[in-house]
Amino acid sequence: MKGAQLLASLLPPVSYAPNAPQIATTLRAEGAQLDAAQQSAGRALAAVTPFGAGELLVDWERLLGLSGTGGYQQRLDAVLAKLAEVGGLSIPYFISLAKRLGYAIQIIEPQPFRADASRAGDAVYVDEVIWCFQVVVEGATTWRVYPFRAGSSVAGDRVLTFGDPVIEEVLNDLKPGHTFVYFAYQ
């Protein structure tokens, strides 16, 4: 039943004529507002889970501390991944999390050069490299390329940068706070 019909049925039967021009206009206007409120309530009800969130996905992202970058499907995937987190700091945990998001990754932990463990040909890193790790994203199809452009780039920008906001945001959010992660795309 439309809002205007519902309001007309609530009028006292003898005192008001719902077909009168002024009352009919008022009933249509008020009924349209009731219909809009009912539609809005339906959207809010659908947004109880992220699957039906629609334009209210922004609220899910705000509550979960996500930046909301990328297309709608990428943003929905990031919200679902954040809700499915069970926690962990191990390499297998991060690899399985990325796999659930649809990414195949490898994690490389560079080690500092040590006289008793390293040998000729090994990379020479400083001792602080133990707080860094590299995530190699294999077969990524959604990463974006940002070349340096005169007029839109500024001094200090890299000549070429690229990345995938979903995997980078999820892993940067979950990594230990004292570490640095850098991404390589293949």
N, C-alpha and C positions, 0 to 999 in steps of 0.2 A: 504494500500500500504506500502510495506517495505521501509526502508530508502534508501537502495541501488537502488531500482527501481525509487524512487523519484529523487535521485541525477542523475541517468542516464538520466531521462527525461528532466533534466535541462541543459544538455550539448548541445552545438550548434550542429545541425544535420550533418553538413558537416565537421567541423574541427576535431571532435573527434569520434572515434569508441568505443562505450561502451563495446564491446566484446573483445577489445584488452587486453592482459594479465595484463599489468601493470595498466591500467585504471580500469579494472574489480576488481583487488585486492584492489586498493584504494577505489573504490566505496563500496565494501563489508565492508571494515574496517570503513570507515566514516559512512556508513549506519547503521552498528551495534551500533555505538556511538549515532546516532540519535534515534534508536529504544530504547536504554537504557535510553536516556534522556526522551523519551515519556513515558516509563514505570514508571520512577521516578516521572514525573509530574502527572501521574495517581494516584500513591500512595499518593502524597502530596494532590491532590484534594480529595481523599477518606478520608484523615485525617482532613478535615475541621470539621468534627464531630468525637467524640471519637469512634463511632460505627465502623468506617472503618479505624481506626488509624494504626493498625498493629504495625510495629516497631517504628512508630512515637508516640506511646502512652507515651513514655518517655518524649517527649516534653510537652504533656498535663500535666503529673505529675510535671514536673519542673515548668510550669507556675502556677499551682495550689498549689505548695508547698507541694506536697505529696512525701513520701519517696520511693515509688515504691517497696514495699516488698510484697511477695506472688506471686501466679501464675498470668497468664495473665487475667483470668476472675475476680480474686479478685481485681487486679489493675484497671481493667475497671470499676468494681462496685464502687471502691473508687472514681474514677474520676467522674462517673455519680452522685454519692451522693454529691460530692463537688459542682458540677454544679447545682444540684437541691436544694441546701441549700437556705432557705429563711430567716433564722436567728431566733434566739430565745434563751432564757436562762432558760426556765421553764422546769420542769420535764416532763410534757406531750410532749413538743417539742422534747426532747431527746429520749423519748420512741417511738414517731411516726417516728423519723428519723431512729432509729435502726430497727423498723418494716419494713420500706421501704428497708433497706439493707438486710432484711431476718432474723433478730435477735429478740428474745423475751427477753427483759431486765426488771429488776426492779431497781429502784434507791432508795438507803437507805441513809438517812441523819442522822448520829449519832448526838446526842445532849449532851452537857455537863451536868453533874449531877448538879441539882439545888435544893436547899433546899425546895423551895415552890412548885415545879412542879414534882420532881422525888420522887420515893418511893422505899422501900426496894426491892431488887432484880434487879433494873435497873443497867445498866452498868455505871461505873464511868469513864468518859472521862475528859480530860483537857479542858479548855475553848477554845483553838485553834482548837478543832475538828469541829467547825462550818465552817471551811474552807475546810473540806474534805467531800467527798461523795463516796459511794460504788456503783458500777454497777454490778449487779448480772446477768450474761449472762446465760440464760436457754437453754439447749438443743443445745449448740454450737457443731458443728461437724467439724469445720475447725481449731480448736486451736491446737497448736503444743506443745509437751512436750520436755523439755530440761533437762535431768538428768545430775547430776555432773559426769564427766568422767575424770579419771586420764589421763593426757597427753593433753586433750583438754580444760579442765577447769582450772581456776587459783584460788589462795587463795582469799577468800572473796566472791566467787560465791556461790549462794544458792545450796542446795542439789538437789532441783527440782524446775524448773520454767516452766511456760507454759503461753500461751496467743494466741490471735487471732489478727494478725496485722491490719486487716481492721477495726474492730469495735474500737479497742484501738486507732488507729491513728485518726479516724474521731472524736471520742469523746474528745481525748486529744487536738485536734486542735481547737475544738469549745468551750470547757469549759472556764469559766472565768479565766483569767490569774493568779489570786491570790488564786486559789483553787487547791486542789490535788484530783485526782480521782484514786481509786484503783479498780481492777477488780477481781471478783470471778466467777468461772465457775462451772456450775452444769450440 
